[in-house]
Amino acid sequence: MLSDLTFLDAPAPLWLVVLFLSTMLVAIGLLLHLYDRAGLWLLPPALLVFWWLLLQGCLSYVGFYMNLYARPPRLLLFGVGPPLLALGILLFTSSGRRLLNTFDLVDLTRLSIVRIPVEICLYGLAIRHLVPELMTFADRNLDLAAGLTAPLAAYWFRTKLMGRRLLLIWHVGALALLLNVVVLAVLSMPTPWQQLSFGQPNVAVLHWPFVWLPTFIVPLVLFSHVAALRQLLVPVVHTAAPPRSRGGQWHLEQWFIDQSGNRGRTGLGRFLRPRADRKPTRLADR
């Protein structure tokens, strides 16, 4: 069965574009706040996010993802695959696990508030026939519940009204809701793997700026759940003292040590030094 591609190149209304771009700014701000609260320098994640968003924007602009017959689908291979690979590296390397353990559980939980404007965008796109209705809160997508309860769960956990067990249940449920809408989105895309919504396929994510939804926002929310669940399920690792530098702050230079063993001598090693770990400049030193 072939998809109805009548609205494949239909433009999204300006208000939806503005709302989604505003959501992107909020998501980036929450990510940088997460790093800042962990005592890590903001430049590396900021540069990585900028490069990744620029790359995905360029690929969507030149129509790279419009090849609907590629196997596997290009968006999944080149847009979703790299963030999932990076998350896997964080989970299965000791340095990555130490990084995941530095983030604050309250901040990780609060990050899901970006799902509220995302669901509004999806509903608006469905009205314009750019995504199927089953991807909205009017049908099978209940992800809005995770966004609405995220600030409550974060506040209750911070004020000790919610324990670790209840927060664990919340993250498991929110992750299940996220995976549900991801499956609906993948099976609704006009690709050889499509199984749903042939009359109104998911075409919005093939274009800018909505290509950033599966390539940035969804992986970011998934990252927040994975990092939180690791801390909640393996609390012993969370309490272990991480390696510290002379300044008393943990940094990621051990990931970028050169072959001679000199820490911080490589280019990336210098950039990965957090602000708190750098010696302050005194007037006498100028």
N, C-alpha and C positions, 0 to 999 in steps of 0.2 A: 504494500500500500504506500502511495506517494503522499508526501506532505503538501499542504496548500501553502505555497510560498508567495501569495499575493502581497503580504505585508513584509516581505524580506527586507526591502530597502526603504520602508516607510520611516520617516523621521519621528523621533519622540518629541513631544511638546517641550517648550522651553522650561516650563516650571518643573518638569520631571528631571531635566538635565541639571538645573540649578539645585534641586533638592538632593540629587544623587552626588553631585560634586561637593555639596556641603557635608553630606554624610561621609564622604571620603576624607575631608579635612578633619572631621571629628574622629574618625578611625585612626588616622595618622597621629593626631594629637594624643589619643589614648595610648597608642603604642609607644610613643616617645616618653610619655609620662610614666609608663611602666618601666622603661629603662632608667629613667632619671631616679625614680623611687628605689630602684635596685642598686643605685650608686654607680651605674655604668655610664660611660661617655656616650653622648647622643649622636656624635658624628657618624659612626659606622652604620647604625640602623637607618639614619636619615639618608645617607648616600645610597645605601642598598635599596631602600624603598623608592627613592627618586629614579634610580637606574631601572628598576623593575617596572615601575609604572610607565616610564618613558618607552621602554621596549614594548610593552604590551599595547600601549597606545599607538605606536608606529605600526605594529603588526596588524592591528585591527584597521588602521587608516588605509593601508595599502591593500586590504582585502585578503590577507593571508589566511584568515579563518573562514573565508567564504567558500573554500573548497569543501563542499558538503559530502563528497564521496571518498575522502581520504580515510584510510584504515591504518591505525586508529585515528579517531577525529583529532584534527590538529589542535583544537582548543584544549582538549584533555591532555595531549602529549606535551605541548609547548607552553601552555598557560597554567594548567593545574598541576601537571607532573612535577616541575621544579620545586614549588613550595612544599609538596608532599615529600619529595626527596630530602629537602632541607630539614623538615620536621623529623623524618626518620633518622637523619644523622644526629640530631639533637637527642633523640631517645636512646640511640644505641651506641653512643660514645660517652666516655666518662666526663669529658669536658662539657659536652652538650647537656648531660644530666645535671652537672653543677650549675650551668647557666639557668636551666629550668627551675632549679630550686631557689634561685635568688629572687624571683619575682614574688610580689606580695599577693596573697590569696584574695584579698579584698579588691585589689586592682584588676586581677584576672577575672573576677566575677563581674565587676562593674563594666568591663569591656563589652559585654553582650548588649548594652543599651543601643549599640549601633543597629541592632536588628529591628528596632522600632521604625526608623525612617526607611530602612531597606524594604520592609513589608509594605509601607505606603507606596514606595516606588513600584514594587511588583504589582500592586493593585492598579495603579495608574497605567502601567504598561499593559496589563491585561485588558483594560478598557480600550486601549489603542490596538489591541490584537497583536501585540509584540511578544507576549508570553501567554501561556495557557492559563485559564482560570484556576485549574487545579493547583497551580503554584502559589495561589494567594490564600489569605486567611478566610476568604469566602468559600473555600472548598477544602482541600486536603492539607493545606499548610498551616500548622498550628505554631509555627516558630515565633509568632508575635507574643505568645505567652512567656517565652524565655526572655524576650526583651523587656517586657513589662515587669517581670518579677526580678530581673537582674539587680536593679538598684535596691530593692527591698532585701534580697538575699545578702548583698554586700553590706548593707547597713546593719542588718540583724547579726551577721557574723562579726562585724567590727565591734558591736556593742554587747557581744556575748549572749545575745538572745537566741542565736542559732549555733549549735555545736558543729564539730567537724563532720559527724555522721550525716546530719541533715544537709549540710553543704555538699557533701559527696552525692547524696541522692539528687540534689538540685542539678549538679553538673552532669550526672549521668542522664537525667531526663532532658536537660537542655541539649546535650550532645545527640541524643536520640532524635529530637526534633530537627536538629540541623541535618543529620544524615538523611532524614525523611525527605526534606525539601531538596537536598542534593540529588537523591535518587530520582525524584520527580523531574528535576531540571535536566538531568542527563538523558533520561528516557524520553523526554519531550523535545530534544534538539533534533533538527532535521539532518540526521546522520544515518549511516547504515545500521546503527544500533537503536534507532528510534522504535519505541513500543507504545507510546502514549501521545494523545493530542495531535493527531495528524491534521485535523481541521484548523488548528491554531497552535502551531509549534512554537518552541522557545527560540526566537530569533534575535531578541534584544541583546543577548550576551555576545553576539558576533560583531557588534558595533561599539564604537567609543561613545560615551564613557562607560557604558554598562559592561564592557568586557572586564572592567576592574572588579566587578562583583564576584565572578568565580575565580579570578586570578589573584585577588588581594583580600577582599573582605571575608569571604568564606574561609580561606586558609588562616586568616588572622583569628577569627572566632574559634576555628578548630584548634589552633595553637593554644588559645587561652584555656580551653577545656582540657587539653592534653597536659599542659603544665600544671593546672590545678589538680587534676586527678592523680598525677604522679605524686604531688606533695601530700595529698589526702590519703593515698593508698600506701605510700612509703614514707611515713613521717620520720623514720630513723635517719634516712638520707638527708632529709631537710634540716635536721639539727646538727649534722656533722659540720665541723668547722672547715670552711673552704680555704684554699691556699691564699695567703695574704702577702702583699708586697711590703716594702719597707715603710710605706706610708700607712699601712694598716687597712688598705682597701683591696678587695679582690679585683683582679683584672684578667683579661683574656689573652695576655701576651703569650701564655704557654701554648696557645694554638698556632702561633706564628713565630716560634723560635727558629733562628737560622741554624745551619748545620754546625756552626762553631759553638752553639750553646749560649750566645749572647741574647739576652732578653731585651726586647724593645728596640733592637738594632734594625730589624726589617721595617719596611715601609708600613705594612699593616700593623705591626706590633706597636709602632709609635702612635698610630691613630687610635688604637684600642685602649689607650690608657685613660681611665676615667678622670674627670676633673678633680675629684678629691685626692687622687694619687699623685698629682703633679705638684712640684714645689712652688709655693707662692713667690711671686716676684717682688722683692723688696726694693725700696727706693735707693738703698745703698748699692744695689747690684746693677742699677741702670748705668 
